[in-house]
Amino acid sequence: MLYAEVVSAAAAGLALAVAGYGTGRIVAAKHELSDWEPEKAALETLLGMGLNALALFLTGIFYWRPITVIALLALPFLVGLRALFRLRISFAGLPRTALAATLAILLICFLGSFAKPVGDIGNDTISYHLLGPKTWKAEGAIRPVLDHSHTAMPATVETLFAAGMLISNDRSAGFIDMVFFALLLLQVAGLTRKLGGGTNAMAIAVLLTAAMPLIADFSNNGFVDLAYACFALAAIRFVVWGPKINSPAVFGGIFTGLCLGTKYNGLFLAAILIAVYLFDRRDSAQRAAFWMFPLAAVLVGGGWYLRNWIVLGSPVYPIPQVLAGFFHSATFPPAAIEGFQEYIAGRGKGAGRGFGYFLALPFTLTYFTAAFHGAGGIGLAPLGLGPAGLYKVWNRRAVRTLAAILFFFTLSWYVTQQESRFLIPVVCVFASLAGIGAEWAWSTASARRRILIGAIIAISVIYGSLVILTDERPRLLWLKGPAADLAAQATKIPYRTAFQYLNQTDAVKRVLILDKLVPTYYLNKPYVKVLGPYGEVPDPSLTSPHVALQETRRLGISHILMVTPDLDLPAGTNCDTPVFQSPDARVYSCH
């Protein structure tokens, strides 16, 4: 069963990637997205996967079944498969040692990608990235899950996860993440080349990127941050270096729209890119094509916001405090808005918000990464070698445009939510600059300085690799066999035995969940949750657990799951028959 799941997940993820390549080839047939074949293939795959997700979303809001995925992606898959067999990619000339080290890291993350997704409500993968896709599969339509507001966030990548889960299983999400990881590394190589780096710089940049725990830790576990970084780097690339007058407008707009459709951070990036694009295109021919940029962005990414506005009452949901005076939702009341704002402010304060803290950001992000929920850090090279690379290429106008985009991108991140994974696109650019800085400095440095350059790179790679290996070890336990795989799951699934009882008992028809922090991802039966983790009120008529306990007959509740020790059943309820008890949960049946 385990190995069948792994093979199935790999096949599903690979099929989605090939279909993405096929769609990208079709859409970009008349455009050379890059003059370097590996980067071109990466950009085409990225473009196609994003557009396929959009097509799946637009269809899935009405009908979400395996036939939906098969019907929409069969032709792109065949086109991609045919193009893949004709693809000729060569990495000749790149240093073999750096390539081997990069492949070793990729292999570890690849094997870890097949681990079963597990965790509590604090794990974003379980709490909402995969909760949405699982619910869509059960209900046959793509919709927000009202007991967790984050399932209403733009879900381009979650739609790909959902497609993998629909035709395979939830292990496919990790493999899909790995596809984006590989595409990101190819983009970093292409960016380094575009900035003027040689083969050594490209190899160093890719290795430094792969060895960053900040990046590798989100490469295989059902998060969407690497996919967002891919879309962001592509959008920035076409704004700064589009191959033709109209191409930056069209493709830059599409990739910007995919950023909008992946994370709310894309709103800030879109504003920055549109402003920079308008300012940087000064001649009339280029200005005439400007309207194509925002139009493409809105058409590609706007659907999620329109859906939220129609269904939930606000285009941005959960509703931020800045929009609370304009939009209202019965399922996300004022108290939830205030509580969520406090949560974001506390989690995203970083090392501080003053001007001095901003100037010190390169140092704090490098040496005090835990302050930014840093997932292990970025290594020494971006700070140690990146400035040298920036100095080497600064005389190019495109580089100054890129620097302006990165500055405002970082500033928007700094004043909103300082979480390091949201800054991955900027970190990737500095990995490219570090590669260029190392290559340039090495060619002119004395023997002592070469030792210093080598030490900076070696420390970054060795430290990062050790952190990555340590973090991945629990995810690699499935390699020991089904028993080890189940044992690894058991330690990370809260209320596991209670969920097993509910899922395996035929008498369980609909479950009432009274605690807001119960991860419903593990429950395979219909349920009613009174409150969401951020104060969501899925059913406005149920204002508290005690009110819900009086409404069990109306709601069709057959069982109650209780995990709150100090909550007792009120007298007179019809759900007072204990049928299961464990150290952390109780189940009562209704009569």
C-alpha positions in Angstrom: 0.0 0.0 0.0 2.8 2.4 0.9 4.8 1.9 -2.2 1.7 2.0 -4.4 0.8 5.4 -2.9 4.4 6.6 -3.5 4.4 5.5 -7.2 0.9 6.9 -7.7 1.9 10.2 -6.2 5.0 10.5 -8.3 3.0 9.6 -11.5 0.4 12.2 -10.7 2.9 14.9 -10.0 4.9 14.1 -13.1 1.8 14.1 -15.2 0.8 17.6 -14.0 4.3 18.9 -14.7 4.3 17.4 -18.2 0.9 18.9 -18.9 2.2 22.2 -17.6 5.1 22.0 -20.1 2.6 21.2 -22.9 0.4 24.2 -22.1 3.4 26.4 -21.8 4.7 25.3 -25.2 1.3 26.0 -26.8 0.8 29.4 -25.2 4.4 30.6 -25.8 4.7 29.0 -29.3 5.5 32.2 -31.0 7.8 33.7 -28.3 11.3 32.8 -27.2 10.9 33.1 -23.4 14.7 32.7 -23.1 17.7 32.1 -25.3 19.0 29.5 -22.9 17.1 26.2 -23.4 17.0 25.0 -19.7 15.5 28.3 -18.6 13.1 28.4 -21.5 11.8 25.0 -20.6 11.5 26.0 -17.0 9.5 29.1 -17.8 7.2 27.3 -20.2 6.5 24.6 -17.6 5.9 27.3 -15.0 3.6 29.2 -17.3 1.7 26.1 -18.2 1.3 24.8 -14.7 -0.1 28.2 -13.6 -2.6 28.4 -16.5 -3.6 24.8 -16.0 -4.4 25.6 -12.4 -6.5 28.6 -13.5 -8.5 26.4 -16.0 -9.0 23.7 -13.3 -10.3 26.4 -10.8 -12.7 28.0 -13.3 -14.1 24.5 -14.1 -13.9 23.1 -10.6 -16.1 25.8 -9.0 -18.9 24.1 -10.9 -17.7 20.5 -11.1 -14.7 18.9 -9.4 -14.2 15.2 -10.3 -11.3 13.2 -11.8 -12.8 13.6 -15.2 -12.4 17.3 -14.8 -8.6 17.0 -14.5 -8.4 14.3 -17.2 -10.5 16.2 -19.7 -8.7 19.5 -19.3 -5.1 18.2 -19.2 -5.1 15.2 -21.5 -4.2 17.2 -24.6 -1.6 19.4 -22.9 -0.1 16.3 -21.4 0.3 14.7 -24.9 1.8 17.9 -26.3 4.2 18.1 -23.3 5.2 14.5 -23.6 6.0 14.9 -27.3 8.0 18.1 -26.7 9.8 16.5 -23.7 11.1 13.7 -25.9 12.4 16.3 -28.3 14.0 18.5 -25.6 17.7 18.6 -25.6 19.2 20.2 -22.5 22.9 20.3 -21.8 24.6 21.5 -18.6 28.0 21.1 -20.2 30.6 23.4 -18.8 29.1 23.7 -15.4 31.4 22.6 -12.5 30.7 18.9 -11.7 31.3 19.3 -8.0 28.7 22.0 -7.6 26.3 20.0 -9.8 26.8 16.8 -7.8 26.3 18.7 -4.4 23.1 20.3 -5.8 21.8 16.9 -7.0 22.5 15.3 -3.6 20.4 18.0 -1.9 17.7 17.6 -4.5 17.7 13.8 -3.9 17.2 14.1 -0.2 14.3 16.5 -0.6 12.9 14.4 -3.4 12.8 11.3 -1.2 11.3 13.4 1.7 8.6 14.7 -0.6 6.7 11.3 -0.4 6.2 11.5 3.3 2.6 11.5 4.4 1.4 15.0 5.3 0.9 15.2 9.0 0.8 17.8 11.7 -1.5 19.8 14.0 -3.5 22.9 13.4 -0.3 25.0 13.5 1.0 23.2 10.4 -0.3 25.2 7.4 -0.2 22.2 5.1 -2.7 20.4 7.3 -4.7 23.3 8.6 -5.6 24.7 5.1 -3.3 24.0 2.2 -4.6 20.5 1.9 -7.8 20.9 3.8 -9.3 22.8 0.9 -8.4 20.2 -1.7 -9.7 17.3 0.5 -13.0 19.1 1.0 -13.3 19.9 -2.7 -12.8 16.3 -3.5 -15.5 15.2 -1.0 -18.0 17.8 -2.1 -17.3 17.9 -5.9 -16.7 21.6 -6.1 -14.0 24.1 -5.3 -15.2 26.4 -2.5 -13.9 28.0 0.7 -14.1 25.9 3.8 -15.8 28.3 6.2 -14.3 26.9 9.4 -10.9 27.9 8.2 -10.7 31.3 6.5 -7.3 30.6 5.0 -8.9 28.2 2.5 -10.4 31.3 0.9 -7.0 32.7 0.1 -5.9 32.6 -3.6 -5.2 28.9 -4.2 -3.5 28.4 -7.6 -1.0 26.0 -6.2 -3.5 24.3 -3.9 -5.6 23.6 -7.1 -2.6 21.6 -8.4 -2.4 19.8 -5.1 -6.1 19.1 -5.4 -5.6 17.7 -8.9 -2.9 15.4 -7.6 -5.1 14.3 -4.7 -8.0 13.8 -7.0 -6.2 11.4 -9.4 -3.8 10.0 -6.8 -3.3 10.8 -3.0 -2.1 13.5 -0.7 1.6 12.5 -1.0 1.5 14.0 -4.5 1.5 17.5 -3.0 5.2 17.1 -1.9 6.2 15.9 -5.3 4.5 19.0 -6.9 6.5 21.2 -4.5 9.6 19.5 -5.7 8.8 20.4 -9.3 8.6 24.0 -8.3 11.9 23.6 -6.4 13.6 22.3 -9.6 12.0 25.1 -11.7 13.3 27.7 -9.1 16.8 26.4 -9.4 16.7 26.7 -13.2 15.4 30.2 -12.9 18.2 31.1 -10.6 20.7 29.8 -13.1 19.0 31.7 -15.9 18.9 34.9 -13.8 22.6 34.6 -13.0 23.4 34.2 -16.7 21.2 37.1 -17.6 23.0 39.3 -15.0 26.3 38.4 -16.8 27.6 35.5 -14.7 29.5 32.7 -16.3 29.2 28.9 -15.8 30.9 29.0 -12.4 28.7 31.8 -11.2 25.6 29.9 -12.3 26.7 26.7 -10.6 27.6 28.5 -7.3 24.3 30.4 -7.3 22.2 27.3 -7.8 24.1 25.4 -5.1 23.8 28.2 -2.7 20.0 28.4 -3.3 19.5 24.6 -3.0 21.5 24.6 0.3 19.5 27.3 1.9 17.3 25.7 4.6 14.9 28.6 4.1 14.2 27.3 0.6 14.7 23.6 1.0 12.5 23.4 4.0 9.5 24.5 1.9 10.5 22.3 -1.1 8.5 19.2 -0.4 5.9 19.6 2.3 2.7 21.1 0.7 3.6 24.7 1.1 3.2 27.2 -1.7 6.1 29.6 -1.1 8.5 28.2 -3.6 5.8 28.3 -6.3 5.1 31.9 -5.4 8.8 32.6 -5.7 8.9 31.0 -9.1 6.0 33.1 -10.4 7.5 36.3 -8.8 10.9 35.8 -10.3 9.4 35.1 -13.7 7.2 38.2 -13.5 10.2 40.3 -12.5 12.3 38.8 -15.3 9.8 39.8 -18.0 9.4 43.3 -16.6 13.1 43.9 -16.6 14.3 41.8 -19.6 11.3 40.9 -21.8 12.6 39.6 -25.2 10.2 41.7 -27.3 8.2 44.9 -26.9 4.9 43.1 -26.3 6.3 40.1 -24.6 7.0 41.7 -21.2 3.5 43.1 -21.1 1.8 39.7 -21.9 4.0 37.3 -20.0 4.9 39.7 -17.2 1.2 40.2 -16.7 0.4 36.5 -16.7 3.1 35.7 -14.2 2.0 38.7 -12.0 -1.5 37.3 -12.2 -0.2 34.0 -11.0 1.4 35.8 -8.1 -2.0 37.4 -7.3 -3.5 33.9 -7.5 -1.0 32.3 -5.2 -0.6 34.6 -2.2 -1.9 38.0 -1.1 1.7 39.1 -1.1 1.2 39.3 -4.9 -1.0 42.4 -4.4 2.1 44.4 -3.3 4.3 42.9 -6.0 1.7 43.6 -8.7 1.5 47.3 -7.7 5.3 47.5 -7.7 5.8 45.8 -11.1 3.1 47.8 -12.8 4.5 51.1 -11.5 8.1 50.1 -12.5 6.9 48.9 -15.9 5.1 52.1 -16.6 8.0 54.3 -15.5 10.7 52.2 -17.3 9.0 52.1 -20.7 9.4 55.6 -21.9 9.0 55.3 -25.7 5.5 55.5 -27.2 5.6 52.0 -28.8 6.3 50.4 -25.4 3.7 52.6 -23.6 1.1 51.5 -26.2 1.4 47.9 -24.9 1.2 48.9 -21.3 -2.5 48.1 -20.9 -1.8 44.4 -21.7 0.2 44.1 -18.4 -2.6 44.9 -15.9 -5.3 43.3 -18.0 -3.4 40.0 -18.2 -2.7 40.1 -14.4 -6.3 40.7 -13.6 -7.6 38.1 -15.9 -5.2 35.4 -14.6 -5.3 36.3 -10.9 -8.5 38.1 -10.3 -10.9 35.1 -10.3 -10.0 34.2 -6.7 -10.8 37.8 -5.5 -14.1 37.9 -7.4 -15.1 34.6 -6.1 -14.5 35.8 -2.5 -16.3 39.0 -3.0 -19.4 37.2 -4.3 -19.4 34.3 -1.9 -17.9 35.8 1.3 -18.5 39.5 1.0 -14.9 40.6 0.6 -12.3 40.2 -2.2 -9.6 39.7 0.4 -10.5 37.1 3.0 -9.8 36.8 5.9 -10.7 40.5 6.0 -7.8 42.7 7.0 -8.5 45.5 9.4 -7.7 48.1 6.7 -10.7 46.8 4.7 -13.0 46.3 7.6 -14.8 49.5 7.0 -15.7 48.6 3.4 -16.4 44.9 3.5 -18.3 42.7 5.9 -18.9 39.0 6.3 -21.1 37.1 8.7 -18.6 34.3 8.8 -15.6 36.5 9.8 -17.0 39.0 12.4 -15.3 42.1 13.8 -13.8 40.2 16.8 -12.2 37.8 14.4 -10.8 40.7 12.2 -9.3 42.3 15.3 -7.9 39.0 16.6 -6.4 38.1 13.2 -4.8 41.6 12.9 -3.2 41.1 16.4 -1.9 37.7 15.4 -0.3 38.9 12.1 1.2 41.9 13.9 2.7 39.7 16.5 4.0 37.0 14.2 5.3 39.4 11.6 7.1 42.0 13.8 10.5 40.4 13.0 13.5 42.1 14.7 11.7 45.5 14.8 10.1 48.1 12.5 12.2 51.2 12.9 14.4 52.7 10.2 17.6 51.4 11.9 16.2 47.9 11.9 15.5 48.2 8.2 19.1 49.2 7.5 20.3 46.3 9.6 18.1 43.8 7.8 20.9 42.1 5.8 22.7 41.3 9.1 19.6 40.2 11.1 18.3 38.1 8.3 21.6 36.4 8.0 22.6 35.9 11.7 19.3 36.1 13.6 17.0 34.3 11.1 14.8 32.9 13.9 13.4 36.3 14.5 11.7 36.0 11.1 10.4 32.4 11.5 13.5 31.6 9.4 13.4 27.8 8.9 17.1 27.5 9.3 18.5 30.6 7.5 20.1 31.6 4.3 23.8 31.1 4.9 26.7 33.6 4.7 27.1 33.9 1.0 24.2 36.4 0.1 25.7 38.9 2.6 29.3 37.9 2.2 29.5 37.8 -1.6 26.2 39.4 -2.9 27.3 43.0 -2.6 30.4 42.2 -4.7 28.2 40.7 -7.4 25.9 43.8 -7.3 28.9 46.1 -7.6 30.2 44.1 -10.6 26.9 44.4 -12.6 25.6 47.7 -11.3 26.5 49.7 -14.4 23.6 48.0 -16.3 20.3 49.8 -16.5 18.3 46.6 -16.1 20.2 45.8 -12.9 19.2 49.2 -11.4 15.6 48.5 -12.4 15.8 45.1 -10.7 17.3 46.7 -7.6 14.4 49.2 -7.4 11.9 46.3 -7.7 13.7 44.4 -4.9 13.9 47.4 -2.7 10.2 48.2 -2.8 9.4 44.5 -2.6 11.5 44.2 0.6 10.0 47.4 2.0 6.4 46.2 1.5 7.5 42.9 3.3 9.1 44.9 6.1 6.1 47.0 6.9 3.5 44.2 6.6 4.6 40.7 7.8 8.3 40.0 8.3 8.4 36.3 7.7 11.5 35.1 5.9 9.8 32.7 3.5 7.9 35.6 2.0 11.2 37.1 1.0 12.4 34.0 -1.0 12.4 35.8 -4.4 14.8 38.5 -3.0 17.0 35.9 -1.5 17.2 34.0 -4.8 18.4 37.1 -6.6 21.1 37.6 -4.0 22.1 34.0 -4.4 22.7 34.9 -8.1 24.6 38.0 -7.1 26.7 35.9 -4.7 27.6 33.5 -7.5 28.6 36.4 -9.7 30.5 38.0 -6.8 32.4 34.8 -6.1 33.3 34.3 -9.8 34.5 37.8 -10.2 36.4 38.1 -6.9 38.0 34.7 -7.4 39.4 35.8 -10.8 41.1 38.8 -9.3 41.8 37.8 -5.7 45.1 36.7 -4.1 45.5 33.3 -2.6 44.4 34.4 0.8 41.3 36.0 -0.5 40.4 33.0 -2.5 40.6 31.0 0.7 38.1 33.4 2.2 35.8 33.2 -0.8 35.9 29.4 -0.7 35.3 29.4 3.1 32.2 31.6 2.7 30.7 29.3 0.1 31.8 26.1 1.9 30.3 27.2 5.3 27.0 28.2 3.6 26.7 24.9 1.8 27.9 22.6 4.6 25.9 24.3 7.3 22.8 24.5 5.1 23.1 20.8 4.0 23.4 19.6 7.6 20.3 21.6 8.7 18.4 20.3 5.7 19.5 16.7 6.4 18.4 17.0 10.0 15.1 18.5 9.1 14.4 15.8 6.4 15.3 12.8 8.5 11.8 12.4 10.0 10.3 12.7 6.5 12.6 9.9 5.2 11.3 7.3 7.7 8.9 6.0 5.1 11.9 4.5 3.3 12.2 1.9 6.2 8.8 0.5 5.2 5.1 0.7 6.1 5.5 0.1 9.8 8.0 2.9 10.2 5.8 5.1 8.0 2.7 4.5 10.2 4.8 5.0 13.4 6.0 8.4 12.1 2.4 9.4 11.3 1.2 8.3 14.7 3.4 10.7 16.6 2.3 13.8 14.7 -1.5 13.3 14.3 -3.4 14.9 17.2 -6.4 12.9 18.5 -5.4 10.1 16.2 -7.3 7.3 17.9 -10.4 9.4 18.2 -10.3 10.2 14.4 -9.8 6.5 13.7 -12.9 5.6 15.7 -15.0 8.2 14.0 -13.7 7.3 10.5 -14.2 3.6 11.0 -17.6 3.6 12.7 -20.5 3.2 10.4 -22.9 4.8 12.9 -21.0 8.1 12.7 -23.0 10.3 10.2 -22.2 13.9 11.2 -19.8 15.1 13.9 -20.0 18.2 16.0 -16.5 19.6 16.8 -16.5 22.0 19.7 -12.8 23.0 19.9 -11.5 25.5 17.3 -8.0 24.0 17.2 -9.0 20.5 16.1 -7.5 19.8 12.6 -10.5 18.5 10.6 -8.2 17.4 7.8 -8.0 14.0 9.5 -11.8 13.5 9.8 -13.4 11.7 6.8 -17.0 12.2 7.9 -19.3 15.3 7.5 -18.9 17.6 10.4 -20.0 20.9 12.0 -17.3 23.1 13.6 -18.6 25.8 15.8 -15.5 28.1 15.6 -12.5 28.3 13.3 -8.9 28.8 14.6 -9.0 32.5 13.9 -12.5 33.2 15.2 -14.4 32.2 12.1 -18.1 31.5 12.6 -19.0 29.0 9.8 -22.7 29.1 10.9 -23.7 32.5 12.3 -26.6 30.9 14.2 -24.2 28.9 16.3 -22.5 31.5 18.4 -20.9 29.2 21.0 -20.3 25.5 21.8 -23.2 25.6 24.3 -25.6 27.0 21.7 -24.5 24.2 19.3 -25.1 21.5 21.9 -28.7 22.6 22.1 -29.1 22.4 18.3 -27.7 18.9 17.7 -31.1 17.5 16.4 -31.6 20.3 14.0 -28.0 19.9 12.7 -28.4 16.2 12.2 -25.5 15.4 14.6 -24.8 11.8 15.4 -21.6 12.2 17.5 -19.7 14.9 19.3 -15.9 15.1 19.5 -14.7 16.9 22.6 -11.0 17.6 23.3 -11.4 20.5 25.7 -11.0 19.1 29.2 -13.0 21.8 31.0 -16.0 21.7 28.8 -18.9 19.6 30.1 -22.0 18.5 28.4 -24.9 20.6 29.6 -27.9 18.9 31.2 -30.6 17.8 28.9 -28.5 17.3 25.7 -29.4 14.3 23.6 -25.7 13.5 23.0 -24.6 12.3 26.4 -23.7 8.6 25.7 -19.9 8.1 25.9 -18.7 5.7 23.2 -15.0 6.5 23.1 -12.4 8.0 25.4 -8.6 8.5 25.1 -6.2 10.6 27.1 -6.8 13.6 24.8 -10.3 13.2 23.4 -13.9 12.0 24.1 -16.6 10.9 21.7 -20.3 11.0 22.6 -23.2 9.6 20.5 -26.6 11.2 20.1 -30.0 9.6 20.5 
